Amino acid sequence: VSLSAVCERRHGETMWREGNCVSCLCDDGKPSCFTELCEEQVTCTNALQVKNQCCPVCLDEPEALERKQCTVDNMTYSVGDDWREDECTTCMCIAGDLTPS
């Protein structure tokens, strides 16, 4: 199934994920996708691949798991969550960073 066909089926949806590292949205009926890049190479011996997250985290760094969420206006979002800021802006939490679209 082509991504253009997916846009026809997902009309009105804001964003979706194509696997752990690629997020897509429909822009005028055409797919627009971007790939999440990991900030740094994980070199620890106890790396954990968290479900629905692209980049692994080190278990010996517990604060790494805590960073995998976004807080906006006293609301906390998990990685992969999206929400509408206003009529024209949809945001998604990706690896603890906000990505507006």
SETOR-619391 format. One record per residue (C-alpha): residue number from 1; chain; x, y, z. Coordinates in nm, 3 decimals. Layout:
// SETOR-619391
 resi chain       x       y       z
  NUM     A       X       Y       Z
...
***
This chain:
// SETOR-619391
 resi chain       x       y       z
    1     A   0.000   0.000   0.000
    2     A   0.146   0.336  -0.099
    3     A   0.165   0.619   0.151
    4     A  -0.057   0.827  -0.079
    5     A  -0.329   0.562  -0.043
    6     A  -0.276   0.573   0.333
    7     A  -0.344   0.949   0.326
    8     A  -0.678   0.882   0.158
    9     A  -0.772   0.636   0.435
   10     A  -0.638   0.856   0.715
   11     A  -0.801   1.180   0.601
   12     A  -0.849   1.401   0.906
   13     A  -0.596   1.213   1.121
   14     A  -0.311   1.424   1.242
   15     A  -0.008   1.195   1.264
   16     A   0.079   0.829   1.266
   17     A   0.394   0.624   1.302
   18     A   0.544   0.396   1.040
   19     A   0.750   0.177   1.271
   20     A   0.942   0.308   1.570
   21     A   1.148   0.577   1.396
   22     A   0.930   0.728   1.123
   23     A   0.635   0.963   1.181
   24     A   0.403   1.077   0.902
   25     A   0.121   1.319   0.842
   26     A  -0.099   1.400   0.545
   27     A  -0.046   1.742   0.392
   28     A  -0.303   1.822   0.121
   29     A  -0.354   1.449   0.064
   30     A   0.015   1.376   0.028
   31     A   0.224   1.200   0.292
   32     A   0.499   1.390   0.465
   33     A   0.725   1.169   0.678
   34     A   1.032   1.231   0.886
   35     A   1.279   0.997   1.054
   36     A   1.375   1.044   1.415
   37     A   1.748   1.051   1.471
   38     A   1.902   0.937   1.796
   39     A   2.102   1.212   1.964
   40     A   2.387   0.985   2.056
   41     A   2.501   0.629   2.002
   42     A   2.413   0.405   2.296
   43     A   2.728   0.240   2.424
   44     A   2.613   0.103   2.760
   45     A   2.591  -0.269   2.830
   46     A   2.231  -0.251   2.960
   47     A   2.050  -0.087   2.668
   48     A   1.672  -0.114   2.654
   49     A   1.460  -0.070   2.344
   50     A   1.138   0.092   2.471
   51     A   0.820   0.005   2.282
   52     A   0.719   0.272   2.028
   53     A   1.047   0.459   2.071
   54     A   1.321   0.478   1.813
   55     A   1.625   0.524   2.032
   56     A   1.729   0.276   2.301
   57     A   1.800   0.398   2.656
   58     A   2.055   0.280   2.909
   59     A   1.915   0.100   3.212
   60     A   2.210   0.221   3.418
   61     A   2.081   0.577   3.359
   62     A   1.728   0.573   3.510
   63     A   1.677   0.941   3.432
   64     A   1.694   0.851   3.062
   65     A   1.353   0.684   3.088
   66     A   1.210   0.986   3.266
   67     A   1.322   1.215   2.982
   68     A   1.111   1.018   2.735
   69     A   0.805   1.236   2.781
   70     A   0.702   1.592   2.710
   71     A   0.539   1.840   2.945
   72     A   0.344   2.132   2.799
   73     A   0.120   2.365   2.999
   74     A   0.124   2.123   3.296
   75     A   0.017   1.832   3.071
   76     A   0.250   1.533   3.031
   77     A   0.260   1.341   2.702
   78     A   0.432   1.012   2.627
   79     A   0.658   0.966   2.326
   80     A   0.437   0.923   2.019
   81     A   0.141   1.114   2.164
   82     A   0.006   1.397   1.951
   83     A  -0.233   1.679   2.033
   84     A  -0.372   1.995   1.877
   85     A  -0.234   2.324   2.005
   86     A  -0.476   2.525   1.794
   87     A  -0.665   2.502   1.467
   88     A  -0.345   2.505   1.261
   89     A  -0.086   2.336   1.485
   90     A  -0.056   1.972   1.583
   91     A   0.230   1.868   1.809
   92     A   0.386   1.529   1.875
   93     A   0.615   1.421   2.156
   94     A   0.925   1.257   2.013
   95     A   1.203   1.142   2.246
   96     A   1.114   1.409   2.501
   97     A   1.115   1.688   2.240
   98     A   0.813   1.860   2.091
   99     A   0.769   1.846   1.718
  100     A   0.508   2.090   1.583
  101     A   0.357   2.033   1.242
***
